[in-house]
Amino acid sequence: MAWHDQDSWLTAAFSPNLTTILITFIVAIGLPIILHAFLYRTAAATATVPTFLLVGPSGGGKTAFTTLAERNTTTQTHTSTTPLTVSALLPFPHVPASSHYRSPGDPAFERSRRFLLLDTPGHGKLRHHATSQLTDAKSIKAIIFVIDAAAIAEESSLNDAAEYLHDILLALQKRHTMATSSKGPKEVPVLVAANKMDLFTALPEGLVKKQLEKGISEVRGRRARALKDGGAALSGRDDEVDEEREWLGEGGEGSFDFGMMAEVGTTVDVLGGNVVSGKEGGEVGKWWEWIAEHL
């Protein structure tokens, strides 16, 4: 039967009968609904809210900054024992780097200002909540390491902060070196947020940076000696131990500086601030600018 015959399927498709009308009605109503549902799910899957991982020793001010980011004000806080995720909005006049050419009235501009802040406990026994996030850091946009700029003037506090930061940077380095793709994983920048700059004993940003680099150098030196001694005792050969070393930075010998992390796709910035101050919103403008650069 030819397509132009009176009883052909094409002729029936254009005939004014009940079956043709019902099929046309179902297609006309159902197709837009199916198309809309598909496009909506695709857009929702791609429009993920960036997450900033908040880490650092206890007492640095992480929870206070989390409260500030969520409510634009600070309240009395207590030491955290469980992770806490809050939704935050980049305050004005800071503009996300992805929206410099967007109008403030654009819905995309408002969406770009939103981010999640994941506050993790700083106690030594609870730091696995933070390090576990770095094993699969696809959702982590950046890391904010909050420290007390006055406390690290003491050797014990400096050693604690340096050891924690060493572990964070080493996890990022392993993530880069163990990548299976030639392109490598996306970069995860790190902000060392030196808090409580209003205190008289607080160290300035430059000195905070030098002290942490010095502390990290000592941490990796101690761990290298322990690994070498333990490996040599088991194998009896020092050359076999060298292959098992997990150095942070270049080579592992000498002094460490944050510039070494650039080779593994990690930039480290040290910026001062004060979450709790007499001003509304605290004195953390430099931190907001850094966050805006990575949104």
Secondary structure, DSSP 8 states (H G I E B T S, - for coil): --TTSTTSHHHHHTS--HHHHHHHHHHHHHHHHHHHHHHHHHHHHH----EEEEE--TTSSHHHHHHHHHHSS--------S-EEEEEE--TT---GGGTTS-TT-HHHHHHTEEEEEE---SGGGTHHHHHHHHTGGGEEEEEEEEETTGGGSHHHHHHHHHHHHHHHHHHHHHHHT-SSSS------EEEEEE-TTSTT---HHHHHHHHHHHHHHHHHHHHHHHHHHHHHHHS-HHHHHTT---SSSSS-S---GGGGGGGT--EEEEE-BSSSSSTT-B-HHHHHHHHHT-
